[in-house]
Amino acid sequence: MTPLKNQPSPEFERLLEATRPRLHAFLLSLTGSGAAADDLAQETCLVLWEKRELFDPSGDFRAWAFRIAFLQAQNHRRRVARRESRELPGDELFERIADTAIDRHGLGEREEQRHGALLVCLKKLNETHRDLLLSRYQDGTSLEQLSLAADLNRNAMAQKLFRIKTSLARCVRKQLGETA
């Protein structure tokens, strides 16, 4: 008996399952939110499933899956901006962040360990500090805007960000068992 046309091959299922954790990590890098990454990973898997017949088995499954995940994240980003009535940094910045995240998730075991440690340490930050970092480095909020919102002068905000990043780096080294 031959498989039905819309039934996936066992190889497709294996590739999807093997890629799922990396997709989630990639989406978490783009959104900074575990809940959003969970939802987007599920949506991405559904899109991959629906488009499974379009996948060329001789192609790079991960690249195809990450491209679809990127598009899902881009749509999510726009929905959030509309809902919160706020401007987003340009798509060019978002694409650079995505390229960096794709590179990160395609790297070796050591880099994956560092990224995992970073995610653990980000979760350990208090919400205010985490939001501040994400606003500055993910959303591209200017130092001036952050300073105004926190009622601090620019230098004080720069120092605050420096201290948070230093603390984060120390935590990552500790997670990895490295010495300063």
Secondary structure, DSSP 8 states (H G I E B T S, - for coil): ----TTS--HHHHHHHHHHHHHHHHHHHHHHS-HHHHHHHHHHHHHHHHHTGGG--TTS-HHHHHHHHHHHHHHHHHHHHHHHHT-----HHHHHHHHHHHHHHHTS-HHHHHHHHHHHHHHHHS-HHHHHHHIIIIIS---HHHHHHHHT--HHHHHHHHHHHHHHHHHHHHHHHT---
